[in-house]
Amino acid sequence: MAGSIELGRLSRRGFLVAGAAGMGLLVTRGVHAEAVEEITDLKPGDYTWHPERSPDGPVAVVVSLPEQLVFVYRNGIRIAVSTCSTGKPGHETPTGVFTVLQKDKNHHSSIYDDASMPNTDRLTWSGVALHAGGLPGYPSSHGCVHLPLAFSSLLFGITPVGTPVIIAGQHDEPVDVVHPGLVLSDYAVQEADAAEAKADPAALNAEDAKPAVSIIVSGADKAIEVLENGETVASGPATIQFPDKPLGSYVYVLSRTDGSNGDLTWHAIGYNRGSDQEQEAEATLFRIHGDPTVIKAIQARMNPGAIMVTTDLPLEPNARSGKDFVVMDTRTES
């Protein structure tokens, strides 16, 4: 029967890396490390779900098109893997970096005969979303990412508006970037700590308590754009060291290293790229220098859950599906 699959664990401190074909490795920091997962054993409709591995922190979702799998990370630690079904030929699911724009627990399609789409996390205004749907074991949707019903409900509960969703051909496991570079100065850390100390604890736990913050750095345009709840609040030129070298495709998610009292740090996820993930992810941040006005706007919004995207694509309208959208490699009109 399709459903949740329990997996073993292996005690070990530190951050491990594995490269076995067809397998993934979950790594935790200072608690325990999970044994290699037999991801290829997941049948259509199967999923794993282990929220206890990382009880809190920002979530990032990665959809692997060639594997037809969805990976869920919280505070940089993988807590779930699920089978999925993406767009069929002629209705391909777009690739790139998205954010959850809107949520609807009981959504019905306005395009396809009022079809039920439970637990919808909308990714584009043109009709691409994560939601429960058919899972035949191959791409079969009209562009959405279909998920097992039970898994979609669990995912819906931990993905507030602004959660990054990466849809790609391949991706790296998240790595901690211990030194987050210019955009995360000591001043920014102190400001974030002071703001959270003054805030109402109940408000901090509310889904809409913090604005969705996205920072986009384009190597092609040598520009930085800062968005808050989909609106551009700052933009300006970026000075990039070694400008002839690509920035690469990364999503950095701002988190705390050890729960609510830990230091702010970035978790970097590389997608559609090569090797040397950890060194390249950290070096990329140090290559980026922004206009003081833009840096000030970033520092004022450095709260856990903020994301920064680096891309070598230009920040042109045809690379965006709407004001709330981050960076898209390809487009679909499904």
N, C-alpha and C positions, 0 to 999 in steps of 0.2 A: 504494500500500500504506500502511495506517495505520502511524504510528510517529513517531519524533522528527524535528522540523523544525529545521534550522539557520537562525539569523537573523543579520543583519548588525549591525555596531557603528559607532558614531560617536564619535570622541575629543572629549571636552569635560570641563572641570572643573565642579564645582558640582552643584546640584540643580535639575532642570528639571521643568516641568509642561507637559502637553499635553492637549488636549481634542478631538481629532479623533473624529468619530463612528465607533463600531465598532473603534477602535484603542486600544491601551494603550502606555504608555511606561515602560520600565525606566530608573531613574536610579541612578547610583552616585555616591559621594562621593570626589572627588579621584583617580579612576582612569580611568574611561571611562564614556561613556553609550551606551546601546544605541539604535539607530534605532527608529522607531515600528514596533511589531509589527502585522502584518496578522492579528489574532486571528480575524477572520471567515473566514480561509482554512483554519482548522483543521477537518478533517472528523472525523466520529465515529471515535474510536480514535486520533486524532493527539494529540501532545503536544510540548512543547519542554522541554529539560532542559540547563541550563548552570550546574552547581554551581561552576565556576571563577570565576563572577562574584562569589561571596561564599563562600570555602572553609569558613568556620566561623562560629559564632554561633548564637543561638537562632532557631528556625523558627516561622513563623506561616502558617497555611493559611486561605484564603478561598474559600468555595464560592459562586459567583454563580448563583442559581436562574434568573433570566431568561435569562442567557447560556449556562447549562449548561456552565460552565467552572470549573476549579479553579486558583487562583493560589497559588503558593508563594513565600514571602519568607524569606530568611535574613539576619539582622543588618540588617533593613530594606530589603534589596535583592531584587528579584524574580529568582528563579533558574529558575522553571518555570511553564508554563501547560499545562493538560490539558483535553481534553473530558471530560465526565462525563454521567451520567444519574441524576437524583434521583427522588423519589417521585412516582408517578402519582396521578391523582385518586382520593381515598378512602384513600390511603396517603401523604399528603404528608410530605415531609421537614421536620422542625421547624426553625424559624429561631431564631437567637440565637447566643450564645457558648458553646462547648463546650470541653472539654479531653480529650485522649486519656486514657482511663481504663485501658485494657488492650490488649495487643498479642498477636496470634496469627497466626503465619506461615501456618499450615495449618488455619484455622478452618472448621468446618462448621456450618450453621444448625441450631439446636435447634427452630426454628419451621417451616421450610419444607423438609421431606423431606430433611434432612441435606445440603442444597445446599452445594456447595463455595464458600467465600468466602475466596480466597487473600489474604494480606497485610492482615488485618483490623486496623484501628485503631478500637477501640470508643469511641463517643461517649456513649452512654447504656446503662443496664442493661436498658432495655426493647427493645433491638434495633436501634438506629441506629448505623451505622459507616461508615467509609471502607473499601472493599475492591474487588478486581477483580470485574467483572461485565459484563453486557450493555450495549452502547452503540448503541442504534438511532438516536440523534440527537434524542431527545425524552425527557421524564421517563417512566420505565417501571419503576422499582424499587418495593419495598414500604416505602420510607422511607429506605433506605441511600443512600449516594452511590457509584455504580458508577464504576470507573476502568479505563483500559486496563491489561492485566495487567503489561506491562513497567514502566509508570509507577508502578503501585501498589507494585511491588517496590522501586523507587528511593525512593519517598516513605516506605515502611515503614522504610527504613534510616536516615532522618534525623529521624524524629518520635518522640522518647522520650515516655514517659508524662508528661502535663502540658502537652504542646504545645497551644497554643490553635488552635481551628478555628472560624472565623466562618462561619455559613451565613446569607446575607442576600439581599435583593433588589438591593442596590447597595453599593459600597464605594469608599473612597478609597485611592489609593496611599499607602504609609506615609510619614510625615514625621518628621524628627528633631525632638524637643523638647529644645532645647539646655539650657534651664534647667528641670530637672524638678520644681521646686517644693518644698514643705515635706517631702514624704516622701523626698527624696533630698538630704540635707544633706551638708556636707563630712565630718561625722562618719561618716555611712553609707558614703561612698566610702572613707575611710581604713580603716574596719572591714572592708569587703569586700576591699580590697587586701591587708590583713594576713592575713586568713583564707586567701585563695588562695595567698599567698606561703608559708604554712606547710603547705599541703596537698600530698599525694602527687600528682605530675603524672599518673600513670597513673590514679589515682582520679578526678581531675577530668574525664578523658575517658570514664569509665565512664557508661553510660546511667543507672544508678541511684545515681550518686555524690551528686547534689544532689536534695533534695526538690522536689516540684512545689509552687510557691507561687503562690497566686491571692489577689488583693486585690479586693474588690468594694465599690464605693461607690454607694449608692442615694440619689438625689436625693429620691425619694418618702418614704423612711423617715428621711432625714438620718442615715444610719448607715454604718459601715464594718465589714466582716467580713474577717478574714484566715484563709485556709485553707492548711494544709500537708499534702500527700498526702491531700487530701480531708477532713481533720479541721479543724474550727474551732479555731484556737489563740488568737484574740483577736477581740473585737468591742466596739463602743462607738459613742457618738454622733459625728456629723460636723457641724461648723459649716461651712455653705456660704455664701460671699458671694453676694449677689444671689440669694437663695433662690427668688424668683419666676421666675428664668430657668432653663430646663431645662439639666441637665448635658450632655445629649447622649449618644449611643451611641458609645463609644470602647473600643478595646482597646489598652493600652500594653504593649509588650514591652521589658523591660529588657535592654540590650545594651551592648557596648563600641563606641566610635566607630571605632577602628582596630585591630582584632584584640585579642589578649589583654592588650596593654599600654595600650589606649586608656582614655579616660574613660567612666564609666558614663553612659548616657543612655537616654531612652525613645524607642522608635519607636511612633508613634501611628497606628492604623488606625481611621478613622471608617467606620461602616456605617449604612445606612438613614437618612441625614441630608443636610443641605444643603451649601453651599459654605463658603469661608473655612476650610478644614481646618486649616492650620498655625497660624494665629492662635488659632482656637477651641480646638484641642487643647492648646496651651500655656496659654491663659488658664484652661481648665477645671482644670488641675492646681493653679494658684495659688488657685483659689476654694475648695479643699478643705482643711479643717483638722480634725485628729482629736484625740481624747483622748490625753494623753501616754502612757498604757499601750499603746494601739493603735499609736501612732507608734513606740514603742520596739520592739514586736514586728515591725513592718514593717522597721525599720532593721536588725534582727538577721538578716533574711532577704533582704537586698538583693543577690542574686547574679544574674548574667546568666541569663535564662530566666524569671525571675519575671514575672508578668503582673498588670496592674491593669485592671479593667473598671469603667467608669462607666455608669450606667443611670438612667433615670427611672422604672423599674419598682420596685415594692416587693420586698423580700427575703422573699417568702412561700413556703411549701412548694409551692404550685401553680405557682410560677415555676421550680421546680427538679425535676429528675428523680431526684435522689439526692444523697447527701452530697458526691460528688465533682464534681457538675455546677455550672457557673458560673451563667449566666443564660440562660433560654429564653423566647422571645417567644410561641411556640405549642407545642402538645404533640401527640404522635402515639403511638398504641399499637401500631404495626406490629411 
